[in-house]
């Protein structure tokens, strides 16, 4: 069995804003990063395509793991059942509960821990953040702490579960990424996989609100931008677009 290396980290990388920032944070810490993405039968593959492109550009080892065989176990969600209506509007328990994928992070973390043990990595990083606590139980501190305790004893080599933004807001995560010079054109957030982000789903609205809170413009194109997005009250959010020349500069 490989010896655990404190310098090696497996990053669960979806292609979204949070995991994109986590990935770059680990790289800037000088970690030997191995990125893992998962196809579990999501409604679209836009995030996964973005993740593959980013890793290729960065030269980061990247594995896309096909676990679509479990789709029938986790299809009771608007994110995995294309026949369901996708809820729109701000995040909230009464609105976006339909987007909860049963046991998702426990499944993904378990596989990432296996990868870490297999390659001798001492850490698994993932992008749980403070704004998800109200809706997603597997992004709450209690879950991360419990999974960390299990990861420490499940194998001969202990693995740390690292969620650097566990108590941060979306706006704070974005602020950290902007301070690193990241280009968020290299991310996908929308729950829909269309040519343009919808601007209406909870994920888009939260993203837009985070950009607004930071006083910058989101580089993604949107099919619908609602003025009230800037007024979203969820603590980690705010709205709009990053400098249009960021892509030309190749930031991130």
Secondary structure as UniProt FT lines:
FT   STRAND          5..12
FT   HELIX           17..28
FT   TURN            29..30
FT   STRAND          32..39
FT   HELIX           46..58
FT   STRAND          61..66
FT   HELIX           68..73
FT   TURN            78..80
FT   TURN            82..83
FT   TURN            93..95
FT   HELIX           97..99
FT   TURN            102..103
FT   HELIX           104..119
FT   STRAND          121..125
FT   HELIX           130..132
FT   TURN            133..135
FT   HELIX           137..139
FT   HELIX           141..153
FT   STRAND          160..162
FT   TURN            164..167
FT   HELIX           170..179
FT   TURN            180..181
FT   HELIX           184..186
FT   HELIX           202..213
FT   TURN            214..215
FT   HELIX           227..231
FT   TURN            235..236
FT   TURN            244..245
FT   HELIX           246..249
//
